[in-house]
């Protein structure tokens, strides 16, 4: 292994301080970008998409589970595949406890084009409790560019799409795909993509996941 330059502790502190200033500039730029993202216009969505999940048929409104916001993980799992995408699986592994999102009024669900009968055993194999739905019988993936047609064939893309609910009206607020998902699997990373953002309305920080009321 080729090591970086070896220096004294004082030299390291100087170099680290120089880097800290650059990191702070990136953090401020990221915060400004997040604020701009939350000011994006929204598009009303027909909530009549039909999915299949553990409780049978579901609409897009059902995926909110009563929350104000919904984050959908476009998990790459084509109908003809035996298992889901390993990279999408690694992303979902890091999402963790959904109670933290629900406490901020945000639901989370994975959606794939594979039939639910194929999703279910793979979900059990991975040990996930996250809600996961099949969009095999709707254009949901195509409409939100998680599946694109290239050379006449459907091609899967990993992604996240965010939605906002106003009573029975649903609005698409944001989507991101492919390599832009890097670093987004954390609680704050996911919430930063939404209209309500990562800051809790009551100013309270996270709790232990078994202490939330929701």
TORKOL-4160 file (C-alpha; in steps of 0.2 Angstrom, whole numbers, padded with zeros to 4 digits, m for minus):
214
<pt num="1" X="0000" Y="0000" Z="0000"/>
<pt num="2" X="0006" Y="0017" Z="m0005"/>
<pt num="3" X="0004" Y="0029" Z="0010"/>
<pt num="4" X="0000" Y="0047" Z="0009"/>
<pt num="5" X="0014" Y="0059" Z="0015"/>
<pt num="6" X="0020" Y="0056" Z="0033"/>
<pt num="7" X="0021" Y="0073" Z="0043"/>
<pt num="8" X="0022" Y="0079" Z="0061"/>
<pt num="9" X="0006" Y="0081" Z="0071"/>
<pt num="10" X="0008" Y="0100" Z="0070"/>
<pt num="11" X="0010" Y="0099" Z="0051"/>
<pt num="12" X="m0006" Y="0088" Z="0051"/>
<pt num="13" X="m0015" Y="0101" Z="0061"/>
<pt num="14" X="m0011" Y="0115" Z="0048"/>
<pt num="15" X="m0016" Y="0104" Z="0033"/>
<pt num="16" X="m0032" Y="0098" Z="0042"/>
<pt num="17" X="m0037" Y="0116" Z="0046"/>
<pt num="18" X="m0035" Y="0121" Z="0028"/>
<pt num="19" X="m0046" Y="0107" Z="0023"/>
<pt num="20" X="m0059" Y="0111" Z="0036"/>
<pt num="21" X="m0061" Y="0128" Z="0028"/>
<pt num="22" X="m0065" Y="0120" Z="0011"/>
<pt num="23" X="m0077" Y="0108" Z="0020"/>
<pt num="24" X="m0086" Y="0122" Z="0028"/>
<pt num="25" X="m0088" Y="0131" Z="0011"/>
<pt num="26" X="m0095" Y="0114" Z="0004"/>
<pt num="27" X="m0107" Y="0113" Z="0018"/>
<pt num="28" X="m0113" Y="0130" Z="0016"/>
<pt num="29" X="m0115" Y="0128" Z="m0002"/>
<pt num="30" X="m0125" Y="0112" Z="0001"/>
<pt num="31" X="m0136" Y="0120" Z="0013"/>
<pt num="32" X="m0140" Y="0134" Z="0001"/>
<pt num="33" X="m0143" Y="0121" Z="m0013"/>
<pt num="34" X="m0155" Y="0112" Z="m0001"/>
<pt num="35" X="m0165" Y="0128" Z="0002"/>
<pt num="36" X="m0166" Y="0131" Z="m0017"/>
<pt num="37" X="m0172" Y="0113" Z="m0019"/>
<pt num="38" X="m0186" Y="0116" Z="m0007"/>
<pt num="39" X="m0192" Y="0131" Z="m0017"/>
<pt num="40" X="m0194" Y="0121" Z="m0033"/>
<pt num="41" X="m0211" Y="0121" Z="m0041"/>
<pt num="42" X="m0222" Y="0106" Z="m0039"/>
<pt num="43" X="m0232" Y="0095" Z="m0051"/>
<pt num="44" X="m0249" Y="0088" Z="m0047"/>
<pt num="45" X="m0249" Y="0069" Z="m0049"/>
<pt num="46" X="m0264" Y="0058" Z="m0053"/>
<pt num="47" X="m0264" Y="0047" Z="m0037"/>
<pt num="48" X="m0273" Y="0033" Z="m0046"/>
<pt num="49" X="m0257" Y="0023" Z="m0049"/>
<pt num="50" X="m0260" Y="0005" Z="m0044"/>
<pt num="51" X="m0247" Y="m0005" Z="m0034"/>
<pt num="52" X="m0246" Y="m0022" Z="m0026"/>
<pt num="53" X="m0240" Y="m0024" Z="m0009"/>
<pt num="54" X="m0241" Y="m0035" Z="0007"/>
<pt num="55" X="m0259" Y="m0030" Z="0009"/>
<pt num="56" X="m0264" Y="m0032" Z="m0009"/>
<pt num="57" X="m0268" Y="m0017" Z="m0021"/>
<pt num="58" X="m0263" Y="0000" Z="m0016"/>
<pt num="59" X="m0264" Y="0018" Z="m0023"/>
<pt num="60" X="m0250" Y="0031" Z="m0022"/>
<pt num="61" X="m0260" Y="0039" Z="m0008"/>
<pt num="62" X="m0260" Y="0023" Z="0002"/>
<pt num="63" X="m0241" Y="0024" Z="0001"/>
<pt num="64" X="m0241" Y="0040" Z="0011"/>
<pt num="65" X="m0248" Y="0030" Z="0026"/>
<pt num="66" X="m0256" Y="0046" Z="0032"/>
<pt num="67" X="m0240" Y="0056" Z="0032"/>
<pt num="68" X="m0238" Y="0073" Z="0023"/>
<pt num="69" X="m0223" Y="0067" Z="0013"/>
<pt num="70" X="m0218" Y="0051" Z="0004"/>
<pt num="71" X="m0200" Y="0046" Z="m0002"/>
<pt num="72" X="m0200" Y="0032" Z="m0015"/>
<pt num="73" X="m0184" Y="0022" Z="m0018"/>
<pt num="74" X="m0184" Y="0017" Z="m0036"/>
<pt num="75" X="m0177" Y="0000" Z="m0033"/>
<pt num="76" X="m0170" Y="m0008" Z="m0049"/>
<pt num="77" X="m0179" Y="m0025" Z="m0050"/>
<pt num="78" X="m0185" Y="m0029" Z="m0068"/>
<pt num="79" X="m0199" Y="m0042" Z="m0070"/>
<pt num="80" X="m0187" Y="m0054" Z="m0078"/>
<pt num="81" X="m0173" Y="m0053" Z="m0065"/>
<pt num="82" X="m0171" Y="m0067" Z="m0052"/>
<pt num="83" X="m0165" Y="m0054" Z="m0038"/>
<pt num="84" X="m0165" Y="m0036" Z="m0035"/>
<pt num="85" X="m0150" Y="m0025" Z="m0039"/>
<pt num="86" X="m0135" Y="m0027" Z="m0027"/>
<pt num="87" X="m0132" Y="m0008" Z="m0027"/>
<pt num="88" X="m0150" Y="m0004" Z="m0023"/>
<pt num="89" X="m0149" Y="m0017" Z="m0009"/>
<pt num="90" X="m0134" Y="m0008" Z="m0002"/>
<pt num="91" X="m0143" Y="0008" Z="m0002"/>
<pt num="92" X="m0158" Y="0001" Z="0006"/>
<pt num="93" X="m0147" Y="m0007" Z="0019"/>
<pt num="94" X="m0141" Y="0010" Z="0025"/>
<pt num="95" X="m0159" Y="0018" Z="0027"/>
<pt num="96" X="m0162" Y="0009" Z="0043"/>
<pt num="97" X="m0176" Y="0013" Z="0055"/>
<pt num="98" X="m0191" Y="0022" Z="0046"/>
<pt num="99" X="m0198" Y="0028" Z="0063"/>
<pt num="100" X="m0186" Y="0043" Z="0062"/>
<pt num="101" X="m0194" Y="0048" Z="0045"/>
<pt num="102" X="m0211" Y="0045" Z="0051"/>
<pt num="103" X="m0208" Y="0057" Z="0066"/>
<pt num="104" X="m0205" Y="0070" Z="0053"/>
<pt num="105" X="m0221" Y="0067" Z="0044"/>
<pt num="106" X="m0213" Y="0057" Z="0030"/>
<pt num="107" X="m0216" Y="0039" Z="0023"/>
<pt num="108" X="m0204" Y="0029" Z="0014"/>
<pt num="109" X="m0207" Y="0015" Z="0002"/>
<pt num="110" X="m0197" Y="0005" Z="m0011"/>
<pt num="111" X="m0205" Y="0002" Z="m0028"/>
<pt num="112" X="m0200" Y="m0010" Z="m0042"/>
<pt num="113" X="m0207" Y="m0016" Z="m0059"/>
<pt num="114" X="m0204" Y="m0034" Z="m0053"/>
<pt num="115" X="m0220" Y="m0044" Z="m0048"/>
<pt num="116" X="m0224" Y="m0044" Z="m0030"/>
<pt num="117" X="m0222" Y="m0063" Z="m0030"/>
<pt num="118" X="m0204" Y="m0061" Z="m0034"/>
<pt num="119" X="m0201" Y="m0046" Z="m0023"/>
<pt num="120" X="m0208" Y="m0054" Z="m0007"/>
<pt num="121" X="m0195" Y="m0069" Z="m0006"/>
<pt num="122" X="m0180" Y="m0057" Z="m0010"/>
<pt num="123" X="m0186" Y="m0045" Z="0004"/>
<pt num="124" X="m0187" Y="m0059" Z="0016"/>
<pt num="125" X="m0170" Y="m0065" Z="0011"/>
<pt num="126" X="m0163" Y="m0047" Z="0015"/>
<pt num="127" X="m0172" Y="m0046" Z="0031"/>
<pt num="128" X="m0180" Y="m0029" Z="0027"/>
<pt num="129" X="m0196" Y="m0023" Z="0035"/>
<pt num="130" X="m0197" Y="m0008" Z="0023"/>
<pt num="131" X="m0214" Y="m0006" Z="0013"/>
<pt num="132" X="m0210" Y="m0013" Z="m0005"/>
<pt num="133" X="m0223" Y="m0012" Z="m0019"/>
<pt num="134" X="m0223" Y="m0019" Z="m0037"/>
<pt num="135" X="m0227" Y="m0006" Z="m0050"/>
<pt num="136" X="m0228" Y="m0020" Z="m0063"/>
<pt num="137" X="m0246" Y="m0015" Z="m0069"/>
<pt num="138" X="m0244" Y="0004" Z="m0070"/>
<pt num="139" X="m0233" Y="0017" Z="m0079"/>
<pt num="140" X="m0226" Y="0024" Z="m0063"/>
<pt num="141" X="m0208" Y="0019" Z="m0066"/>
<pt num="142" X="m0209" Y="0026" Z="m0084"/>
<pt num="143" X="m0217" Y="0042" Z="m0078"/>
<pt num="144" X="m0204" Y="0045" Z="m0065"/>
<pt num="145" X="m0190" Y="0040" Z="m0076"/>
<pt num="146" X="m0185" Y="0025" Z="m0065"/>
<pt num="147" X="m0187" Y="0015" Z="m0081"/>
<pt num="148" X="m0182" Y="0022" Z="m0098"/>
<pt num="149" X="m0183" Y="0015" Z="m0115"/>
<pt num="150" X="m0167" Y="0013" Z="m0125"/>
<pt num="151" X="m0166" Y="0005" Z="m0142"/>
<pt num="152" X="m0184" Y="m0001" Z="m0139"/>
<pt num="153" X="m0180" Y="m0010" Z="m0123"/>
<pt num="154" X="m0184" Y="m0004" Z="m0105"/>
<pt num="155" X="m0169" Y="m0001" Z="m0094"/>
<pt num="156" X="m0170" Y="0001" Z="m0075"/>
<pt num="157" X="m0162" Y="0016" Z="m0066"/>
<pt num="158" X="m0160" Y="0018" Z="m0047"/>
<pt num="159" X="m0168" Y="0034" Z="m0040"/>
<pt num="160" X="m0178" Y="0043" Z="m0027"/>
<pt num="161" X="m0194" Y="0053" Z="m0030"/>
<pt num="162" X="m0202" Y="0064" Z="m0017"/>
<pt num="163" X="m0220" Y="0068" Z="m0015"/>
<pt num="164" X="m0231" Y="0080" Z="m0005"/>
<pt num="165" X="m0249" Y="0077" Z="0000"/>
<pt num="166" X="m0263" Y="0090" Z="0003"/>
<pt num="167" X="m0278" Y="0080" Z="0008"/>
<pt num="168" X="m0281" Y="0069" Z="m0007"/>
<pt num="169" X="m0271" Y="0079" Z="m0019"/>
<pt num="170" X="m0253" Y="0073" Z="m0023"/>
<pt num="171" X="m0238" Y="0083" Z="m0029"/>
<pt num="172" X="m0222" Y="0077" Z="m0036"/>
<pt num="173" X="m0208" Y="0088" Z="m0029"/>
<pt num="174" X="m0191" Y="0081" Z="m0033"/>
<pt num="175" X="m0182" Y="0066" Z="m0041"/>
<pt num="176" X="m0164" Y="0061" Z="m0042"/>
<pt num="177" X="m0157" Y="0046" Z="m0051"/>
<pt num="178" X="m0141" Y="0036" Z="m0054"/>
<pt num="179" X="m0124" Y="0042" Z="m0046"/>
<pt num="180" X="m0133" Y="0057" Z="m0038"/>
<pt num="181" X="m0139" Y="0045" Z="m0025"/>
<pt num="182" X="m0122" Y="0044" Z="m0017"/>
<pt num="183" X="m0123" Y="0049" Z="0001"/>
<pt num="184" X="m0142" Y="0051" Z="0002"/>
<pt num="185" X="m0146" Y="0036" Z="0012"/>
<pt num="186" X="m0145" Y="0045" Z="0029"/>
<pt num="187" X="m0160" Y="0052" Z="0039"/>
<pt num="188" X="m0155" Y="0070" Z="0035"/>
<pt num="189" X="m0150" Y="0066" Z="0017"/>
<pt num="190" X="m0167" Y="0059" Z="0013"/>
<pt num="191" X="m0176" Y="0073" Z="0022"/>
<pt num="192" X="m0166" Y="0086" Z="0013"/>
<pt num="193" X="m0174" Y="0081" Z="m0003"/>
<pt num="194" X="m0191" Y="0085" Z="0003"/>
<pt num="195" X="m0201" Y="0101" Z="0004"/>
<pt num="196" X="m0202" Y="0101" Z="0023"/>
<pt num="197" X="m0183" Y="0098" Z="0024"/>
<pt num="198" X="m0172" Y="0091" Z="0038"/>
<pt num="199" X="m0176" Y="0103" Z="0052"/>
<pt num="200" X="m0190" Y="0097" Z="0063"/>
<pt num="201" X="m0204" Y="0109" Z="0065"/>
<pt num="202" X="m0204" Y="0108" Z="0084"/>
<pt num="203" X="m0185" Y="0110" Z="0085"/>
<pt num="204" X="m0183" Y="0094" Z="0094"/>
<pt num="205" X="m0169" Y="0082" Z="0088"/>
<pt num="206" X="m0171" Y="0063" Z="0085"/>
<pt num="207" X="m0176" Y="0051" Z="0098"/>
<pt num="208" X="m0173" Y="0033" Z="0101"/>
<pt num="209" X="m0183" Y="0025" Z="0087"/>
<pt num="210" X="m0194" Y="0015" Z="0100"/>
<pt num="211" X="m0199" Y="0032" Z="0109"/>
<pt num="212" X="m0208" Y="0040" Z="0095"/>
<pt num="213" X="m0227" Y="0041" Z="0096"/>
<pt num="214" X="m0230" Y="0037" Z="0078"/>
